[in-house]
Amino acid sequence: MSNQTISTSQNDFILQVSGLSKLFGGLKAVNNFDLTLKSHSLTGLIGPNGAGKTTVFNMITGIYAPTAGEIIFQGQNIVGLEPHEINQMGIARTFQNIRLFPNLTVLDNVRIAYHPHAGYSMADAILHNRHFLEKEKALTEQAQEFLAVFGLEDRQGEIAKNLPYGEQRRLEIARALAAEPQLLLLDEPAAGMNPAETVELMDLIHFIRERFNLTILLIEHQMRVVMGICETITVMDFGEVIARGTPREIQSDPRVIEAYLGPGASALSEKFRRKKTQ
Amino acid sequence: MKNIDKSTLYFIGGSVLIFLIVQILVSVGILSTFWYTILRIGAVMAIVSLGLNLIYGFNGQFSLGQWGFYALGAYSAGDVTYRWTQLQSSGGLTILLLGVIMAGIAILLIRRLVNKLRGLDALSAFGLYLIGVILLAYLAVVVGGALENPVNSILKALPPEVSKQIVFVVAVLLGGLFAAEISFLFGLPVLTLGSDYFGIATLGFTVIVKVLLDNSDTMLGFAEMKGARGMIGIPKMTTWFWVFFFLVLVVIVTRNILHSSYGRAIVSVREDEIAAKAMGIDVANFKTITFVIGSFFAGLAGGLYAHINGFLHPDTFNFIKSFDPMIIVVFGGLGSVTGTVAASFAWALVLEGFLRLVLPEGFETWRFVVYPLLLLIMMLLKPNGLFGNYEMPFLRQVLPPLRKKTQSNENATDEEVLA
C-alpha cells in the first residue's frame, strides 16, 4: 500500500505503455503502441475490427508476451510477468466474449477472484479449523456484499451460464472488481446490449469508478458509450495509433473517419457538414 | 465442537454404521471371503477414482497416469512390508521413509529457489528438481541403511502384531507419498502440455511403470519383486477397517479441499483457464497441486491393494486397466464425489461379483461384453453419469444465507450469549 502511494505521488500516471509491438508470424498486430493513463481517468480505445485493440489488452494483462516495448504499471515494468501476478498487482479485466466460470454459481464466480486474499493455507482448509471457518465466512460475506453492489445478491445460487446476458456482463465486471484492482480493462462491455441495457451499463461504469476509485480503459464499438463516458480516446488502425484526443476532437478527425468509412469519406462528411450549416 | 451440523453427523454416523454392518457380516461368516475381497477392492477403487476425479473431474486434466501411480504405491508399500515380515528387516521402511522425507525437502527447497529465479522454463526446472531429488534420495539410501538396525531393535521391542500394523500403515502412507513425489516430478514438464497431449503423456507413464515392473528383478534390482512372475509373500493385512478408514479419510480430505478457496481455484482451472489466470489464479501451480494430491490417493490405494491378496503382478497394472478408474469417474458423474464412490463399488460388485456368478461357467469372459454394453446404454440414457452433479448432503456445497439473514442470525447468537 505504501509502495503504491509513493509511486502515484511521483507521477500521476498509473499506466505507461511505450513502443509496444506484437508480431504474429509476419503479421504486425500491434506496432509501436503508446498509451499513458492518468490515475482515475476513463479512457476509450477504439478502432475498426482487427485494429489490435484486444491484443493490446492481452499484452497488458500478460496473456501475450509483447515482441517489443514496455508496460509500466505504478512505476514497475510488468512485461514478462504471469497473468495471475499482474492481476494480483492490480490490473483486472473483462473479456470481449464473456468468460465467466459457466458451471459455477454466481457467488463462486466472485469468490474465486478473492482467492489471492483468502488468507488461509491448504492445510487449514483440509483440517477445517477455526481459522479456516472464520476466514471463509469473512470472504463469503465480502463476496455477497459485492454482489449486492451489483444487484446480483438474490442470484447468488444461480449457475452463471443460466443468467441473462446483461447480468452475465454485470457479473463479469463484479468478478473483475472483486480482485481489488486499481486499473480495470473492459473489453467491449456493451457488445450485444440493447439501448436500455447500454444506458444502465454507462451508469454502472461511472458508479464503479467513483466507488472503487478506479482507472478505466475500455474498448468499445458503440460510439454512444465511447463518446458519452470517455474523457480521452485513443484510436487504433492496423496496429497503430492514428489519433488521440477528447471525444469532440476524435469525431472530427479526418484520419479516424477515413479508418472507419474508407478513403474519401472524410471529404464527404465535410461536404455534408457544410450543407447542414448552409 | 458444538456447532457440528446435521449432515456431518449423518455422514459420520452412516460411515460407522456401514463399517459395522460389513464387519459383523464378515465376522459372523455370512459374507464369504469372495464378497469380502470384492468389497475391499471396491473401496480401493473408490480411493483411486476419487484421486482421478480430482484431477479430471474437478481440475479438467485428462489423465491416464492414475494406474501408474497406483502401481508405484502398491509395489513400494508391498516391498516395505515384505521386507519386514519375510526378512525381519526394517531396511525398506527406513530407506523409503528417509527417501520420501528428503525428496520432499528437496522439492520444497528447490521450489522456493525456482520461484525466486524468475523465468526458468519448465524443462530446466525439471532438471534441477531431478538432480536435487536423486542426490538426496541417494543420501537417504546410505543413511537409511545405517538406521536399519536401531529401528529394527525398536520395532522388535514392541509386540509383533503391533509392530506389524505400524509398519503396514506407515508403508501405505509412504506408498502414497512416494507416488505423489514422482507425480510432482513427472507433472512438472508434462502439465504444461494441453489437455489431450497430457492424456497421451500420462498414458506413456503408465506404460513405463508396467515395463519397469515387468523387469523389476533385472532392471531395478529388486529380486523380491520377481519381475513378470509376480511378487508373492506380501502379508495380507488390508482389513475392511483399514480400507474403510482410508476411504472415509480421503472423502473428507477431498470434500474439505473442494469446499475451500483452493477447491474453487481448482475448479476454475477446469472452467476457463484464461479467465482463471486473469482472476489471479496461478493455473500451473494448481494443476500441479491437484495432480500431486490425486496421485497421492492413487499411491495410497495401491498400498492397500497390495495387502489384500498378498500378490502383485505387473499385468494388474497394464495400461488397459488404467481406463478403469477413468470409466468409473465418468460413469459416476464427473465432478461428483458421491457418484465416484458409488460407481467404484458398483464396478467391483457387478464386474467382479455378480457377472462372474450369474453368467454360466465358461462364459465369464462375456462380462467384458456385457460391461461395455451397460456403459454404452448408460451413456446414452444419462450422459452426465449416474449421479450427475448430485452430492450427498455432507459433500454438498451449502449456499450461505443472504447477508440480511446472517446479520439477524448474528444478533440472535449474540443475544443468546448475553442471556
Boltz contact constraints between the chains, C-beta under 6 A:
constraints:
  - contact:
      token1: [A, 61]
      token2: [B, 278]
      max_distance: 6.0
  - contact:
      token1: [A, 83]
      token2: [B, 277]
      max_distance: 6.0
  - contact:
      token1: [A, 83]
      token2: [B, 278]
      max_distance: 6.0
  - contact:
      token1: [A, 84]
      token2: [B, 277]
      max_distance: 6.0
  - contact:
      token1: [A, 84]
      token2: [B, 280]
      max_distance: 6.0
  - contact:
      token1: [A, 84]
      token2: [B, 281]
      max_distance: 6.0
  - contact:
      token1: [A, 84]
      token2: [B, 282]
      max_distance: 6.0
  - contact:
      token1: [A, 87]
      token2: [B, 278]
      max_distance: 6.0
  - contact:
      token1: [A, 87]
      token2: [B, 280]
      max_distance: 6.0
  - contact:
      token1: [A, 88]
      token2: [B, 280]
      max_distance: 6.0
  - contact:
      token1: [A, 93]
      token2: [B, 278]
      max_distance: 6.0
  - contact:
      token1: [A, 99]
      token2: [B, 272]
      max_distance: 6.0
  - contact:
      token1: [A, 99]
      token2: [B, 275]
      max_distance: 6.0
  - contact:
      token1: [A, 101]
      token2: [B, 268]
      max_distance: 6.0
  - contact:
      token1: [A, 101]
      token2: [B, 271]
      max_distance: 6.0
  - contact:
      token1: [A, 101]
      token2: [B, 272]
      max_distance: 6.0
  - contact:
      token1: [A, 108]
      token2: [B, 264]
      max_distance: 6.0
  - contact:
      token1: [A, 111]
      token2: [B, 264]
      max_distance: 6.0
  - contact:
      token1: [A, 112]
      token2: [B, 264]
      max_distance: 6.0
  - contact:
      token1: [A, 112]
      token2: [B, 268]
      max_distance: 6.0
  - contact:
      token1: [A, 112]
      token2: [B, 279]
      max_distance: 6.0
  - contact:
      token1: [A, 113]
      token2: [B, 279]
      max_distance: 6.0
  - contact:
      token1: [A, 115]
      token2: [B, 261]
      max_distance: 6.0
  - contact:
      token1: [A, 115]
      token2: [B, 265]
      max_distance: 6.0
  - contact:
      token1: [A, 116]
      token2: [B, 280]
      max_distance: 6.0
  - contact:
      token1: [A, 118]
      token2: [B, 261]
      max_distance: 6.0
  - contact:
      token1: [A, 122]
      token2: [B, 262]
      max_distance: 6.0
  - contact:
      token1: [A, 125]
      token2: [B, 256]
      max_distance: 6.0
  - contact:
      token1: [A, 125]
      token2: [B, 260]
      max_distance: 6.0
  - contact:
      token1: [A, 125]
      token2: [B, 262]
      max_distance: 6.0
  - contact:
      token1: [A, 126]
      token2: [B, 253]
      max_distance: 6.0
  - contact:
      token1: [A, 126]
      token2: [B, 256]
      max_distance: 6.0
  - contact:
      token1: [A, 128]
      token2: [B, 256]
      max_distance: 6.0
  - contact:
      token1: [A, 140]
      token2: [B, 400]
      max_distance: 6.0
  - contact:
      token1: [A, 144]
      token2: [B, 403]
      max_distance: 6.0
  - contact:
      token1: [A, 157]
      token2: [B, 399]
      max_distance: 6.0
  - contact:
      token1: [A, 179]
      token2: [B, 280]
      max_distance: 6.0
